[in-house]
Amino acid sequence: KANNQLVPKIKEVDSLLDRIVNTPPGSNEPGFNKMNNDFAALFAVVNESDLPVTTQSKEAAAKLRSAMELLLIKWMQVRTNDIRKLNELLKKSGLPVLSAAD
């Protein structure tokens, strides 16, 4: 029974992880790749100026932080729920489990 459930669960977890890493096309949802680019762009703007950080940069940083917190919550949900269930199926199939270190 575990083998019948294994492939669909692998595909499900792969899809969930892909959505967390990569922003879906046309979506405003953050992904780790998009967040990395956005933080790098904000850092470049702040780093290039000799003036104090602008209100716009502070607001952008706060917005990015909030988006990152939501993204981390999604990651924790996938890690604690979906990867755990996948690992149970892998164990039942006699396969090595995934490591999702803290």
Legacy VTK file of the C-alpha trace (Angstrom):
# vtk DataFile Version 3.0
C-alpha trace
ASCII
DATASET POLYDATA
POINTS 102 float
0.000 0.000 0.000
2.847 2.415 0.817
4.281 1.995 -2.676
0.926 2.972 -4.233
0.884 6.145 -2.172
4.573 6.942 -2.523
4.738 8.365 -6.051
1.711 10.673 -5.633
3.083 11.908 -2.286
6.525 12.554 -3.812
4.879 14.564 -6.603
2.785 16.481 -4.075
5.777 17.375 -1.877
7.841 18.289 -4.952
5.095 20.641 -6.108
4.757 22.230 -2.653
8.506 22.769 -2.406
8.660 24.216 -5.912
5.956 26.756 -5.010
7.892 27.746 -1.881
11.183 28.161 -3.737
9.915 29.645 -6.997
7.242 32.287 -7.330
4.415 30.946 -9.492
4.150 32.888 -12.779
1.858 35.895 -12.447
1.591 35.470 -8.682
2.306 37.991 -5.966
3.163 35.157 -3.568
6.732 35.217 -2.371
9.135 32.387 -3.069
12.603 31.957 -1.594
14.243 32.825 -4.936
12.155 35.987 -5.336
12.748 36.960 -1.719
16.488 36.517 -2.172
16.421 38.792 -5.220
14.257 41.376 -3.467
16.478 41.470 -0.374
19.581 41.753 -2.589
18.029 44.639 -4.522
17.056 46.444 -1.318
20.541 45.903 0.114
22.072 47.356 -3.043
19.888 50.468 -2.821
20.689 51.020 0.856
24.373 50.189 0.458
24.918 52.570 -2.470
23.783 55.652 -0.593
25.784 57.740 1.826
22.549 59.241 3.119
20.383 57.845 5.912
18.021 55.047 4.947
14.876 56.442 3.337
11.349 55.890 4.547
10.645 53.957 1.344
13.554 51.600 2.029
12.400 51.075 5.605
8.879 50.304 4.384
10.246 47.921 1.749
12.326 46.145 4.396
9.288 45.778 6.672
7.213 44.424 3.790
9.944 41.944 2.864
10.264 40.824 6.469
6.519 40.166 6.699
6.570 38.243 3.428
9.555 36.195 4.623
7.781 35.355 7.881
4.774 34.044 5.932
7.042 32.065 3.644
8.834 30.510 6.614
5.470 29.490 8.075
4.636 27.731 4.796
8.019 25.976 4.845
7.478 24.832 8.441
4.047 23.457 7.530
5.456 21.494 4.597
8.377 20.275 6.672
6.351 19.188 9.683
3.339 17.795 7.810
4.074 16.787 4.240
7.706 15.739 4.545
6.883 13.805 7.722
4.117 11.907 5.895
6.406 11.274 2.943
9.096 9.948 5.284
6.598 7.529 6.812
5.832 6.167 3.338
9.529 5.971 2.488
10.211 3.989 5.684
7.350 1.585 4.922
8.846 1.071 1.461
12.304 0.401 2.905
13.770 3.561 1.376
15.926 6.242 3.039
14.032 9.176 4.497
14.485 12.844 3.677
16.332 15.079 6.070
14.762 18.453 6.743
17.187 19.728 9.354
16.216 22.505 11.735
LINES 1 103
102 0 1 2 3 4 5 6 7 8 9 10 11 12 13 14 15 16 17 18 19 20 21 22 23 24 25 26 27 28 29 30 31 32 33 34 35 36 37 38 39 40 41 42 43 44 45 46 47 48 49 50 51 52 53 54 55 56 57 58 59 60 61 62 63 64 65 66 67 68 69 70 71 72 73 74 75 76 77 78 79 80 81 82 83 84 85 86 87 88 89 90 91 92 93 94 95 96 97 98 99 100 101
